[in-house]
Structures are given as structure tokens and as C-alpha cells.
């Protein structure tokens, strides 16, 4: 009986070893082989937050006519059509659709080729509820080019809720108020005098954008771009970051022209730099007896908040401030 049990156990062990070896052999490629996967290189053509594309779309572009049509529809500020050799390349474009605020982002993380298909891994980021974001319409997008393929293309999308990593605040450096974005763990917080966090609102009105900074507003006649944390303005030649709030520009103008009333503020690009142009007006008397309204323009840097230029009529020294009745 014992001899019989020993023989059975030996047979069981030998059978198990052969079965394990056979399974391992199949795993190496003779039975349960996984498809070979290879990362494909790709090059970003354009990525941003203000595409003008209002619907959520994933596009594959394989010919120059379609590429020209898509590019002209996407670009808010027209630029030359990027070169793509469609005999060897194709374009992949992903659009997140229009969002009511900043804080949204879409990007192509990886492109993988298998024996039967191309897999495009897309990551979408959305802001957490009540996180501090700029109040402006955005249309996040990412456009890349990669090697041409006639294989089936499959998109795999990952959506992640982005935790607030930064807050827009007014900071004081050497007595100057400067708009910055600082993180909760930024060492700068220990060395600067922070005021209360502010909510900056940017709205689009026709072809213009308007920044609302409390009761101070500034009109922007060029395009606005956001990277989720920073504010840029762009024209056909330049893309510049804005670091100063309209309220700072207003304060600088008042300091330069004490008796003037602010009429309007515009934010423009001058010599490839952001500049606030503050138009002001003063009630006065030319030669001391002729009633007149004296107008002036003050230029304030959108990068530093420094006074750049004050423009007044050459004869302004002949104007005396109007007397006010108590």
C-alpha cells in the first residue's frame, strides 16, 4: 500500500512539473502570446487652451487639403501652415471642447503601435470644484504629427481631477503690487507680504477680452491664452506673459497724474512687451480762465508695474486745475 502511494505521488509531482513547464513555454510565445507593443515618436505641432474649437473631437488627418482646413479653423491667431509630409506622416488632433473656465487641459501622452492597431493615450485634466481658476472661455487642444499608418487607430482617454496647486494672489515686492501665481509650498510665501487672494475674471466680448479686477477693468484687443496657471496675450508677432493687475496700472497713473480721473484702461503689446495704456482726464482752466478738459495717456509695464511713459499735450503746463467747491 505504501509503495503504491509513493508511486502515485511521484507520478503527480512529475506531471505537475511538466504541466508548469508547458504553461511557462506558452507564456513565452507559443500559446498565450501578447501583441508586441512599440512606442512611436511624435512631435507636437501646437498645444494650448484657446483653439476656438468648441466641440470634443479626436481627429486623424492624412492629407494636405484636410490639414489646411483644420489648421485654419483651429488657429485663433493665423500663422503659416506647419509642414507635414503626408507621404510619410499623419496628424493626430485632440480637442476637449469649450469650457467655461481655465484649469482644463488635454494632451497626448503616448502613441503605441501593435501588430494590428495604433493606440493613442490621451490625458484630460479638469479642475476640482471651487478651485481658483481664471473665468474665461477655453478650448484646450493638442495637435501632433507622427509616422503614417493605415492601421486602425484607437483612442484611450484618462481623465484626472487636478488638485489646486496654485492660487492667484496680489503680492507686494518693494511696495509694488504684482500679480503672480504662487503654490502653497512655494518658498516665496515666507519672504513676501501676501494680501487676500483675489478672483480675477476674464470675459470675452466679441473680438475683445475684458479683465475684471475688483471695480477696475482693462480691455484687451489681442488674443488671450492660458496655460492653466499663467496669463499670456498674443498677437501675430509676440506672446508675452502678464504679471500685473489692472488695479496696479490704475494706481501708477494716479500717482503720476494726481488730479486726473481714469477714463479707460487697455492692455496691449508694445515692443514685444505687455503694456497697460491708461487714459485719464482732468478738468482745468487754460491760462487760468478758459475751461478745458486735459487728457493724458500713461503707459505702465504689464510685467513689473513700473511707470513707462506719460503722454500729455505740450501746452499742459499752461493748464491750472479747476477749483472745486466745498
Order of alpha helices (4+ residues) and beta strands (2+ residues): alpha-beta-beta-beta-alpha-beta-beta-beta-beta-beta-beta-beta-beta-beta-beta-beta-beta-beta-beta-alpha-beta-beta-beta-beta-beta
